[in-house]
Amino acid sequence: MTENKTPPSSGIPAFYDSLAPDYDDMTGFGKRFVHEKPFFRVLVENHRMATALDAGCGTGFHSLLLAQLGVRVIAVDVSGEMLARLERHASEMKLDIRRVRSDFQGLKELAPGPFDAVLCMGNTLPHLLGEADIRMALTNFSAILRPGGTLLLQILNYDRILATRERIQGARESNGVTFVRFYDFDDTRGLVHFNILRLEKKEDRLTTGLITVPLLPVTSARIVSILEECGYRQIGTFGSIAMDPFNPSLSKDLVIIAATQ
């Protein structure tokens, strides 16, 4: 059953509702289980994760992966369409995952915990367009974690993206559809606009679609500073879920593991 707290009026739910039918194809949903499960098994064991909240779960990849590893998971997202696909995945995989439709402001009310871990993956945090909003989210994550609980964050490496002005973030073809992810830089507001271009050839006709959402390109130093301000400790930065060292110039991702007081 999916519980609902209506999110504030925003383009984010609409963006991800429209993306939901293509999301699994665009992200290589099935293949990721084989690649990421060994790393998450180590995380679950090392951080004693019996319970977890997946904040910004999308179609539920990480929720499903944790549930396969025996973790009791609550999955949270603002998109009803994304949660509907998670429900179908969970049913097909015979996994029990509680689903909550909410923004991060509603977590303490709808999923009070305490949890052993909170995950915020898939470049979710940059959808909060101000540092005050990021601080609010991180504070709310801390409030539902047990003392000494684990926060796992993953965003893109904006140190590199801002330095190189790299526009194309990725391209993938699946089932005859090509997805191109690219940025436009909004220097006036200090934001980037995340675009997904969908190209599909049907017979002799090429159909196109474009959706866009703004993001805050938060750098590694700034996110670590905000985490410290919010009372997190033992903050580690990595270049991927494989826990290789973070290189601001080269790493594709920024993965952070931190602990509550």
C-alpha positions, 0 to 999 in steps of 0.5 A: 500500500502506498501512503500519500502526503501531497507534495508542494506544487512543483515541476519535480513530480510532473517531470518524474511522472512523465519519465516513469515509463522509460526510467528503467530502460534509460537506467539499465534497471535489470543489469544493475542488480548484478553489478551493485549487489556485491557492494551493497552486501558489504555496506549492509554487513559493515553498517549493520543495516536491518532497516532503511529508508530510501529517500527519492527511490524512483522505481525502487532499484535500491529499495528492491536491492536492499530488500533482497539482502534482508533489509526492511525498507520504506521507499519514499518518492514525490512521483506517484508513477515511480512508486506505482512501478516500484509496486509492480517490481516488488510484486513480481520479485515477491518483496515487501516494501512499504511505499510513501509518497512524500517530499523530505519535509514529511519524513518525520511524520510519515516514516519516523523510524528510527532507521539504521540507514537512510539512502538518498541516491540517483542524484536526488539531493540536487533537486533541492534548489537552495542550501537551506532546503538541502540543510532541511533534508539532511537534518530530517534524515538525521532525525529519523536515523538511530544514534550512530546510523548511516547516511548514504548519499550519491550525486554527480561529481559537480566539481568536474561538471562545473570545471569542464562545463560538460553538457552531455551526461550520458546516452543510452539506447534500449528497445529502439529508443535513444535517451540523451541526458544533457545540461544547460548551465544557468549561471545567473541563478547558479543552477543547471537544467537537466534535460532528457531527450528521447528519440524513437524511430518508428518506420520512417518517422523519428519522434522526439520528446524533451523534458527538463528540470532545474538542479543545484550543482552542489560541490563536494566541499559544500556538501561536506560542509553542510553535513558537518553543520547538520551534526554528521560525523565520520564523513567519507567521500568516494568516487562510486558505490565501489568505494574507490577514492573520490577524485574531483577532476575525474570521478563520475559520481560523488558518494558520501557515507556519514554517521549521526551523533 
